[in-house]
Amino acid sequence: MTKQRRSFSAEFKREAADLVLKQNYSYIEASRSLGVGESALRRWVDQVQQERQGVTPQSKALTPEQQKIQELEARIARLEREKSILKNLWSPPFLQC
């Protein structure tokens, strides 16, 4: 029988990491009280610490600031693609000399 993979919201991960970072829980205490694996909790804590230092993660961001940065970067990329498409549409071969 296969075990279904659980997914957690960014808010849950951030609050779980804050148990270790702000409330001084040990990784074992926090992971047991939340019912999550210790290794997952360690990854979340590491990611939150990096994001708070200004490092933009490759995966989905946990802190609101980094979430906004990722959202804006995605928007910039989409607008640049649209600009490129429009630029190609408005440069027909008959206008080139």
Beta strands, then each sheet from edge to edge (+ up, - down):
end
